Structure formats: C-alpha cells, structure tokens
Amino acid sequence: MIEIAGLRKTYRAKGRRDRAVVAVDGVDLRVAEGDVFGVLGQSGAGKSTLLRCVNMLERPDAGTVTVGGVELTALKRQPLRLARHGIGMIHQHFALLSSRTVAGNVAFALEVTGVPRNERRARVAELLELVGLGGRADAYPSQLSGGQKQRVGIARALAARPKVLLSDEATSALDPETTESILRLLLDLNQRLNLTILLITHEMTVVKRICQSAAVMRDGRFVESGAITDLLHRPGSELARGLFPLDAPTALDGHTVVDVTVSGAEADAPLLAEVARRFDLDVRILAGSVEQLAATRAGRFRLALPAGDDAPLNFLRERGAQVSPPVAEPVAQPVDRPEPTGPATDIDIRGAAS
Ligand SMILES: Nc1ncnc2c1ncn2[C@@H]1O[C@H](COP(=O)(O)OP(=O)(O)OP(=O)(O)O)[C@@H](O)[C@H]1O
C-alpha cells in the first residue's frame, strides 16, 4: 500500500548551502495493505520528515513515494491534492480549529473535499459514532480532554474515507490510560476498515500494542526494519531489546548466560521446564517476561545454564527459539583470593545484552 524507495531529504539553511542537515538519508520502506507499521526513533532521527514526505507535505530531494499504486513523487500540484485525500493524518497536538465545534472540525475536512452540505451532516454523525464521540458533536475543543481531542482528530482524518492513515506521535501528549484507549481505537479502525497505518513514535508501548511491523530509525536511516516476529528473532535486534529489556546480571559463576527469544506457540509452551527435565539440569531465569504483542505472543529471557554443554541451547534453537551468543564468558570463582568488595561487574548490561 505504501512503497518508498531511496528517499532522501536535506534541509539547507537559507543562504548557507554549506550548512545542510540530512534528515532522511536513503530510506526504503514497504507497508502492506492493512498493516500497522511503526517507525521508532529518538528526537531528531528524521521520523517527522519521513512521514511528511509520504503525503508530500515535504518534497523529497530524491527517491520515490508510491501510495495505493500511485507514485506521488511524479504528480503535479492538482493531481497531488486529489491523491492526498486518500491519506489521512493525525498529529501529536491534534491541530483542531478552536473556533469550531467537534462536528464543525470534522465537517471542515468534508467541506474542503467538496462534499455537499446534506451529505456532510450524516457523514459527520457517522464518523463521531465511529470514534466514540457520538454525544459531543456540539462541544468546543477547549471543553474536551486530550483523548477526546485526538478522537476528533481521527474522525477528521478519516472523513474522506482514506485507505492510509499517517500518525505523527498521536499519543505522545496523552497519559498512559488515554494512550491505551487511543491505541485500542486505532487497532479497531485498522481491523474494521482495513486501514493501513504508518505511525512514528518514540514510545515502545505503541509498537508493542499495535504494530505488526516496525523500523528503528537513527540519523535519517533505518537501522533495522521488518515484521516484528522476524525482528524479535534477529540476533542483536535493538527492537527486541527495547520491547523486552533484560535488567539482570550478565555472568554467573560456572554458568553460561544467554538471552533467549521465543514467539508464537512457543512463547506459552513450558519450554524451559522441558529443557530442565530433558537434560536434567537447573535452568536459572535471571530476568524475562512473556507478553502479548499486536502480532503475536512473545517472550524473552536471560537464562543461566551450567557451563560446558551446548546440547540444551541447541535444543532451544531446534524448538524455534533465538539464542544469543553467551552474554558474558563464565567467570571462574577465585579460590585463594578474598571476595571482591566492590560491585560484581561494571558492565553496562543494556549494552551487553543481545
Ligand atoms: N524545516 C526544517 N528546517 C531545517 N531543519 C529541519 C527542518 N525539519 C527538521 N529539520 C532537522 O532534520 C532532522 C530530523 O528532524 P525530524 O523532525 O524529522 O526528526 P524526528 O525524528 O521527527 O524528531 P522529533 O521527534 O524531535 O520531531 C533534525 O536534525 C531537525 O533539526
């Protein structure tokens, strides 16, 4: 539904061609119809610029953007305006018109696309029902909570029945409970309307709750990208680390410490108990959790197994688990020397985790 190839966007300070910021630096992206794709990255990574290039609010310097089979980068002004009607957008700070009521804000999107007045009224009512704001048509934005304002934003974005919704940090200004309700609404709309959603966020929760696919963006580039189920099993995946942080020791005497990632049916299977029974060994879980993601159940654990036997790890791999290389080499217990008094390790475990 959305295809981006070789996208580049550079900002140049006026009159200073030497002072350039490469905001998007060669991004390729494919979002399938009905998918929810999240682009995750810190401030300045280039996420907003990328999103604004998808509906051509920013014109890229190079590369192509194709939405629903139409190459937007090849369109002139007027056909581009029409094509944009097929792409809705929601914003972090809602961007509502304060002088218009809820109904007026949603109707505005229909006015600009030329929908006749009598049709507008019915469509607005339908849209407000869709986002759970049926009773608030006559309220003004200042009388609404943040979550309600975002619901108006969503209704307005869907007014022209777009097949694609772009979400620019739509939940960043909301508290966790409201975030949850807006994410539930987006997921519901994705499923009911087969809406393709491309969202940018710096919140791991958003990816965890609603994305089937994701990319991690840094310095204008994607450092990893794909289906979440694939990324979870990719050795060294930043996304896997972010979704399942393992705050735990990286070494245990006489043990090999590894990080194990499982998804799908194996996430709920008694896999670790099976390893312990089958190989007659003690498996220590140093940290870990199993969670429901949008696309799958998944779990990630840091395990300590008795050193020197690869068979249990190979068994886990055969059962579809991704097993990291040893997180830290086993440390022999000093026999003759006194116990160290300082911290056992100063390794940054977040950096050491794989
Ligand atoms: N209109 C602009 N003119 C000049 N530089 C810009 C402009 N817009 C963005 N940039 C620069 O491009 C880079 C990427 O910015 P962008 O807003 O796309 O990142 P982001 O990941 O969305 O960050 P944030 O979440 O803070 O908005 C940054 O260095 C930013 O300063």
The ligand as an SDF file (V2000), in Angstrom:
LIG
                    3D

 31 33  0  0  0  0  0  0  0  0999 V2000
   12.1530   22.6080    8.3680 N   0  0  0  0  0  0  0  0  0  0  0  0
   13.3780   22.2430    8.7790 C   0  0  0  0  0  0  0  0  0  0  0  0
   14.4570   23.0120    8.5060 N   0  0  0  0  0  0  0  0  0  0  0  0
   15.6950   22.6580    8.8830 C   0  0  0  0  0  0  0  0  0  0  0  0
   15.9850   21.5090    9.5430 N   0  0  0  0  0  0  0  0  0  0  0  0
   14.9610   20.6900    9.8390 C   0  0  0  0  0  0  0  0  0  0  0  0
   13.6030   21.0180    9.4810 C   0  0  0  0  0  0  0  0  0  0  0  0
   12.7950   20.0000    9.9220 N   0  0  0  0  0  0  0  0  0  0  0  0
   13.6000   19.1040   10.5220 C   0  0  0  0  0  0  0  0  0  0  0  0
   14.8970   19.5040   10.4800 N   0  0  0  0  0  0  0  0  0  0  0  0
   16.0650   18.7660   11.0170 C   0  0  0  0  0  0  0  0  0  0  0  0
   16.0520   17.4720   10.4350 O   0  0  0  0  0  0  0  0  0  0  0  0
   16.4170   16.4870   11.4080 C   0  0  0  0  0  0  0  0  0  0  0  0
   15.2990   15.4770   11.5350 C   0  0  0  0  0  0  0  0  0  0  0  0
   14.1670   16.1210   12.1110 O   0  0  0  0  0  0  0  0  0  0  0  0
   12.7460   15.4100   12.2950 P   0  0  0  0  0  0  0  0  0  0  0  0
   11.8100   16.3990   12.9160 O   0  0  0  0  0  0  0  0  0  0  0  0
   12.3530   14.7690   11.0290 O   0  0  0  0  0  0  0  0  0  0  0  0
   13.1330   14.2700   13.3630 O   0  0  0  0  0  0  0  0  0  0  0  0
   12.1830   13.4760   14.3540 P   0  0  0  0  0  0  0  0  0  0  0  0
   12.7660   12.1080   14.4920 O   0  0  0  0  0  0  0  0  0  0  0  0
   10.7840   13.5620   13.8920 O   0  0  0  0  0  0  0  0  0  0  0  0
   12.3690   14.2600   15.6980 O   0  0  0  0  0  0  0  0  0  0  0  0
   11.2200   14.8960   16.6640 P   0  0  0  0  0  0  0  0  0  0  0  0
   10.5280   13.7250   17.2760 O   0  0  0  0  0  0  0  0  0  0  0  0
   12.0050   15.7060   17.6410 O   0  0  0  0  0  0  0  0  0  0  0  0
   10.3560   15.7250   15.7570 O   0  0  0  0  0  0  0  0  0  0  0  0
   16.7200   17.2330   12.6860 C   0  0  0  0  0  0  0  0  0  0  0  0
   18.1120   17.4620   12.7450 O   0  0  0  0  0  0  0  0  0  0  0  0
   15.9730   18.5510   12.5130 C   0  0  0  0  0  0  0  0  0  0  0  0
   16.6020   19.5860   13.2260 O   0  0  0  0  0  0  0  0  0  0  0  0
  1  2  1  0
  2  3  1  0
  2  7  2  0
  3  4  2  0
  4  5  1  0
  5  6  2  0
  6  7  1  0
  6 10  1  0
  7  8  1  0
  8  9  2  0
  9 10  1  0
 10 11  1  0
 11 12  1  0
 11 30  1  0
 12 13  1  0
 13 14  1  0
 13 28  1  0
 14 15  1  0
 15 16  1  0
 16 17  2  0
 16 18  1  0
 16 19  1  0
 19 20  1  0
 20 21  2  0
 20 22  1  0
 20 23  1  0
 23 24  1  0
 24 25  2  0
 24 26  1  0
 24 27  1  0
 28 29  1  0
 28 30  1  0
 30 31  1  0
M  END
$$$$
